[in-house]
C-alpha cells in the first residue's frame, strides 16, 4: 500500500501515520516494523494517533515517532 501511494504521488511520503493499532498485534511489533519500513526508504517518518500517552512513550523508545517531543 505504501509503495502504491509513492507511485501515485511520484515521491516518497514525508510522513506515514497510523490511525489505530491492529488489535491482534502488540505496539512493539508494529513500531519495530514501521521503523524497518522507514529505514528502507518507504517514508520519511511515521506517526500515530488515537493512542494512550503511555503507549506513545513506549513506542518512542522503539523508534522516534513524528511529532513527539
N, C-alpha and C positions, 0 to 999 in steps of 0.2 A: 504494500500500500504506500509506503514512504517513497519507494523508487518510482511508482506511478505518479505521485504528486510532483516529484522532481522533474519527471519527463513533461508533465503538463505545464509547469511554470517556467521550465527552462533553466532552473538554477537550484542549488541545494537550499532547502528551507533554513532560515536562521534559527527558528525555534520549533520544536515538535512538542506539543503539550498533551498530557494525558488528562482526560476529563474525570475518569474514575479508574480505580484499580480493579482488575479482574477479581471476582470473589474467590476463584479457585487457586489463585497464586499469592504468595507472600510478597510484600512490597520489596524485600531484599532481592528476590529473584527478578522482579520486574525492573528495578532500578539498575541492577547489575547488567541485565540485558540491554537496557536503554543506553548505558554507558558504552557498551561494546559497539552498538549501532552508531553512536555519536563518534566514537574513535575511528570507525570505518568510513566516516565522512558523509553519512546519510543525512545529517542535520547538524547545525552549529551548536545548539544547546537544547535542553529539554526542561519542561516544567510540568507542574501538576496542579490540579485544583480539586476541590471537594475532598480534602484530606485533613485529618486532625493534625494539629501542630506537632504532636509527638511523632506521628508518622513521617511528617516532612523533616523533622530534625534527624530521625533515624536514616531516612533516605539520603539526606545531605551528607551523612557520614560515608555512604557508599559512593556517591558521586555528586558533584555540585549541581544543584537544581537552579534553573534560570529564575532570576528574581529573588533568590534567597540571599539575605544579608546576614 
